[in-house]
Amino acid sequence: MFQKIQNLNLFRSVVLGVMLTAVMLYPVSAQTVAPDRGVYYGGSVVGGIEIDTAGLVKMTPKKTMEEVGKNLSKLLEPIPTDLNEKTPIRKISLKKLNAQICQTIEQQKEFSDAVRYLGGLTAIRYVVVVPEENDIILVGPSESWQADSYGNIVGKTSGQPVFRLEDLLTVFRAWNNQSRPSVITCSIDPTKDALAKIAQVNRQFPVVDRNNVHAFAAAQEAAYGTNVVTFQGVSEQSRFAMVLVIADYKMKQIGLGHIPSPIRNLPSYISLIGGSQQQINPRFWLTPEYGTITHDSKKLTWQLSEVKVKALTDNEYIDSRSNSHQSGGKPDRAAINWCSKMTANYNALSKADPIFGDLKNCMELAIVVALIRQEGLLEKAGCKLTAFEDTTFLKPAIYPIPKTVRSQATVAKNGRSFVVACGGVEVNPFITLQNIQLNSKIDTERTNLVKTTGDTWWSK
């Protein structure tokens, strides 16, 4: 029975507004999916970006995404009454959630939307260990959810993406072994062959001015070819990995002016370049800034601060003698300025384009799971999460592997500069966990935090 369940495509790919290059419907047998949910989407599109059969990351037509949004809205289940509201406190029992998952699998049913979207949770502010119940409770705000016009699952009130069970499973399993990675990364970089070609182009154009800048940019774009996408720390076939690479890709598309910024206070990086700047190869990346984590006197109740996502840059150029990346030189003031604007407006950007909110959610799940692992909270609680740990019992959907990104050269407004950006995303929660602090005030909050009502895996 469980062997059949493994092929369930558990989260129905539609959970992320996903498809191939057009909307496709697949018949589903009653053995794997509940009969009343007769169709599901399959494919490889997230947040307006698709992965083709060769692994190339590229934009998806707006009309296609709108079709995904319409169809997903029709497939969403009615939201349970006590989840169909916005509340600052939602308690998710991992013990009961695990039991619900196991029961669903044993009955060969499809997972409910409430399970897929973790009860509409939009943040995690407390991790509470309850040894007397052999449980761990995640506490944070939640709200009812809906599909937006492009197929993103977002809160009806805030417009922010809700958390996903499959992202929690991905990071949980990434750190569920002795050789767990200390960092999760996604990187987009030129190939070694490209470096040699770029150096050759630089020699062919010793001087670049308005007369030859477009030819120079075209030659550089051809030399760069397709950049390579690499991952560390999480499965490259997971939704988590898709979120990393797509948020990174879209950041660069906005920065280079290939797609318009969805918010007024974030102009393109290209528009900020000064008249004296010429050949520029900035490296942009996104990383979380975790606030202080505090705990009660017994280390059973943990309070987390809101995650802040920062955009960073490094002045990077190609050394024609060593054919390698070199960092240094004069600071790129335009890049620093643009990253500052990106950081300051990140929350607004997350509402305008939910993929950035999805990234923030993944970063938050990373610190939660890292905390549980480092502090041995499962052991303290005596909590067994079999469905989370057993990869033969429950498998998340498998997504196409993002492999390459086509380079795009951009001529700046000064008519002298071109840009081909590289970069990535880096998530390292274990650094923050080195500076955990005691906050005895949390002791007084514990009574309310551990109190749950009803038999469901969620509670107020």
N, C-alpha and C positions, 0 to 999 in steps of 0.2 A: 504493500500500500504506500509506504513512504517513498519508494522508488518512483512511483507515479507522481507523487506530490512534488518531488524535486523539479519536475518539468513544468510546474504550474505557471512559470513566468509570474511568480508570486504577486508582484505588485502591478501586474497588468500593464506594464509600460505606459499606459494612459495616465498613470499617476503623475507623470511629469510632463504631460502634454506632448507625448512622444509619437513620432511616426517616421516613416522612411523618407521618401521624397514625395509621397502623396498619401492621402488618408486611405488606409487599407483595413478591411474588416476580415477577421479570421473566425471560422466556426470553432466553437469550443465544446468539447465533450463534457457530459455530466460527470464523468469520472474525475475531472480535474478542477472544474469551476462550477459553482452553483448554477443550476439550470435557468434561474431567472436572470442571470447576467450572460446573455447569449453571445456577446461579442466583446472583443477587446482590441486595443490598438497594439501594434508591435512596431519597432523601428528605432530611430536614432536621432531624434531632434529634441533639444532642450533649450529653452530660453531664446528661441529664434535662430538657433545655430544647429546645423546638422552635420553628421559624420557620414561621408559617403562610403561605398563598399571598399574603397582603397584606404580608408582611414583619414581622408582629408577633411579638415575642419573648414566649414564655409557657412555663409549666411543662408537663411531660408527665406523664400519669398513671403512677404507680408500676407498675401491672400491665403497661402497655405496654412500659416499659423492661425489666421482667423477661423479657418475651417476646423482646425484642431480644437480651438476654444469652443466653438458651437457644439461640436459633437461631444466633447468632454462634459459640458454643462448638462447635456441630456443623460449622461451615464451616471452622474453623481447620485448617491443615495440620499434620501431625506435624513437630515441630521437629528440625532436623538434630542429630545426636548431639553434635557438638562445640559446638553453641550451647545445648544443653539442660542448662546448668549455670550457676551464679552464679560470676563471676570478677571480681576487681578490675581486671584488665587485658584489654581487648578492643581490638584494632587494626582500624580500618576504613580500607581503602585507597580513596580517592576515585577514583583512576585505574581500579582494577579494578571498583569499583562502577559507574562510568560505562560500562565495557565490558560488564558484565553487563546493564545497562539497555538498551544499544544492541542487544545480541544478542537479548534478549527481544522487543524491538520488531520487529526484522528477521524473527524467526521467528513473529511474530504470536501470541505466547503471552501468558499472563497473568503478572503479576509474582508472585513467591513471597512468602509472608508474611515470610520472612527479609529480603527487600529492603524490603518495606513498613515493617517495624518496625526497620530498621537493625540487625539482628542482636541485638536486645534491649538496645541501648545505653540506659543510664539517666542518664548524665552524660558530659561531655567535660572531661578534665583536661589534655590536651596536644593541641596542633596541631603536627605535625612535618613539615617540608619535607624532601623527599628528592630533590635535583636529579639524582643519579646514576640514579634510577629514574623521573624525571619524575612524581613522585607527591607527594601530601599525605596524611598519615595522621592520623586522629582517634583518640585514645586515651582510654579511660575504662572504668568498670565496666559490666558487662552481666549479664543473666540471662535464663532462659527466660520465656516470656510465656503469658498466658492471658486469656480474657474473664471479667470479673467478672460478678456477677449482673445488672448493669445494662448490660452490653455495652461497658464500658471495657476497653481492652487494657492490662494491667498486668503487672508482674513477678510471677512465682509466689512468690518469696520475700519481696520488699519490699512488694508491693502498690502500688508507684509506677508511674505510666505510663511506657511506653518511648517513645523518640523515634520520629518518623514521617518517612519520606522526603518526603512531600508538604509538610510544614512546612519542611524544609530547602530544598526547591526554591523555595517561595514567597519566603522571605527572601533566598535566593541571587539570584533574579531581580529582587527589589525593588531590590537594590544593584548590579545588573549593568549599569549605564549611567552616563553622565556626570552626569545630573541626579538621581542617587540621593537619596532623602530622608534627612535626618539623624536623623529620629525616626519611630517607629511609634506611632500612637495609636488609641484607640477612645474615644469620648465619648458620653455619654447626657445630653441637655440639653433643657430646655423650649423650645418654639417662641417666636418673637417675639410672636405673638398671645396665647400663654398668659401672657406677662409682663403684658400690659395687663389681662387678665382677673383675674389674681392681685391686682394693685394695686386693682382695683375691689372684690374680695371683702374685702380688708384694710380698705377704707374702710367697707364695710357692717358690719364687726364691729370697732368701735373698742375694745371690751373683750371678752376671751374668758375665760370661767370654766367651772366644772363644768356650769353650766346650758345652755350653748350650744356647748361644745367639739365635740360630735359633729356638730352642724349646720355649724359652722365647718370642721371637717375634711372633711366631705362636699363643701362648697362649694369648698374649696381643691382637692380631688381632681378635681372636675369642671373647674375652671379650668385646672389643669395639663394635663388631657387625656392625650394620648400624647406622651411625650418622643421626641426624634429621635436616632437612632443615626448617628454619622458616623465615618469611618475616614480615616487618613492613613498613607501609607507602604507598605501592602500591599493586595493585591486584596481588595475587599469580598466577593468570591465564593469566597474561599479558606477552607480549614479553619482556617488561622492566624487569620483575622479572626473566625471563629465562636468559637474558643477565647477570644479577647480579650473579646468582648461577653458571652459566657456566664459566664465567671469574674467579670466585673464585675457582671452582673445577679445572680448567686447571692450575691456578697458583700453586696449591698444587701438581698436577701431575708432573709439571715441577720441582718444588722444591724437591720433593722426588725421582726424577729420574725415575718415571714410564713411562714418555714419554720424548723423547729427547728435549732439548731446541732448538727452531727454530733459535736462534741467538747465535753467538760464544761468545759474551761477557757476557752471562748469564749462568753460570754453574748451576748444581743442588745444592741445599742446602746440600744434603748428601755429596757431594764431598768436602765441606768446613769444615766438622766436624773434630775437632782435636782428637788426640789419647787419651786424658784423659777424653773426654766426654763419658757418658754412657747413662742412660735412659733419653730420651729427648722427650717432648711433646710440640713442639712449637705451638703457635697460630699466624697465619699470617692473615692479613686483608689488604684490599685496600680501600683507601679513597682519595677524591679529595683535592688538595690544590688550592683554588681559589685565583687568584691575586686580586689586588685592583680594585674596581669598581668606576668609576668616572662619573660625570654628568655635564651638562652645567648649566648656571645660572638660567634657568627656570625649571630645572628638567624634561626636555622633551626629552633629548638625553643622552643616557647612553652608556658608553664604557666599554667593558669587556675584561679582559686579558685572555690569553690562560690558559686552565685548565691543571694543572700538577697532574698526578696520582701518589700517594705514596704508597709503600708497607711498612707496619709496623709489628712489632712482639712484643710479650709479653712472657716472660719466664713463662711457665705454668706447673704445676704438679698436681698429684692427691694426696690429703690428705687421707690416708687410715683410719684415725680416724673419719673424718667428711664426708667421701665419697663425697667430693665437689671439685670444681676447686679452686685452690689457685694461685695467681700470685705473683711473687717475686723471692727471691733467687738470686743466682749469674746470671749476664747477660749472655745470650747465644750469645757469640761473633760471632759464625758461622751464627746464624739467623740474627743478626744485619747486618753482612757483606752481606748476601744474599739479604736482603731487600734493602740495599743500592744499590746493583747492579741492582735489579729489578726496582727500581725507576729511576736510571740513564739511563737505557736502555728501558724504557717503550715505548717510541715513536717508536723505532726500532722494538720492540716486536709487536706493533700494526700493523705494515706493514706485518710482517712475519705471524702473526695470527690475523686476523681482529676482533675476538671476543673482544680483549682488546681495539681496537679502538672503537668498539660498546659501550663498557662500558664507555669510555671517552666521547663519544657523549651523552650518557644518563646523565652523570654527568653535562655536559654543558647545556643540556635542563633543568635540575633541577634548576640550578642557574638562568636561563632566566625566567622560570615560577615563581620561588620564588620572583624575582625582580618585575615582573609584579603584583604579588599578594600583596607583602608588600607595594609597593609604590602606589597602586591603579591606575595603568597605564590604565587599561581598562576604568575606570571611568573618568580619565582625558581626554582620547581620545573620550569618548562617543561611544566606540566600543562594539558592541554586537556580540559575537561569538556563535551563537545558536547551531551550529553543534558540537562545542567543549564542550559545557556545557550540552546539553540535551542527557542523556544516553539512552533515549527511542527512540530517533531519529537516532542515529548513535552508533553502537557498534563495537569495534575492535574485531578481531579474538580472540577466547578463546583457550588457550594452556593448555596442561596437567600440573597438579600441581607437581613441583619437591618436593618430600617428604623426600627421604632418600639418603644417600651416603654410599656405602660400605667401611669400613675401610680397609686400606692396611698398614701393617707393613713393614718397610724397614730396613735392617741391613746395617749399614754404613761400609765404607771401612776399618775402624780400627778393625772391627770384634767384637766390644763390644757394640755398640749402636744400638738402634732401634728407629724408629720414627713413630708416627701416628699423623698427623697434623689436627688441627681444625682451625676455623677462620670464615671470612666473608667479607662483604663489607658494608661500612657506608658512607652515603651521607647526609651532613648537611649544605646546602647552607645558612641557615639563620644566622649562626655565621658570615660569611663574610659580610652579608648585614648590620651588625651593625657598619661597619667601612667604609661606603661610603664617598667619598671625592668629593669636587668641583674642576672642571678643566675648567676654563673659556675659554681655547683654543678650547674646543669642540664647542663653540658657532659659531666659524667661519666655522666649518665643516658641520653644520646643513643644509645649503642651498643645498649642493650636496647630502646629505644623504636622504633628503625628495623628491628630484626630481625623478620622475618615468616616464617611457615612455610606450605607448601602453595600451591596455586594459587587458592584461594578469595579473595574480596574481604574476608573477615574472617580474623583470626588472633589467637593469643594472644601 
